[in-house]
Amino acid sequence: MKTNRNTIKDIIKEKSIYSVYQPIVSLNTGNIYGYEALTRILKQEKYDINIEDMFCAAEKYKMIWELEKIARKRLFGEQNKNL
């Protein structure tokens, strides 16, 4: 999917990402050993972009740090209304 610079700028400006937590589970015992944080896009239908393309485009357009900063803030609960 081709993503333009404005799409990434809009996602960053609107802080349109959030974190979800995936358990890390032993297939042998079923025990949960921890969790990994995953980034998702709010208003997915508005942006029509998948998460991998979003991060690749942010890197291409030299906006990866801004996107990473928002993702990390969301991960640690700042401005995260989805947890």
Summary of the structure (lengths in Angstrom):
residues: 83
radius of gyration: 14.4
end to end distance: 29.5
largest distance: 46.5
contacts: 201
relative contact order: 0.24
helix: 43%
strand: 23%
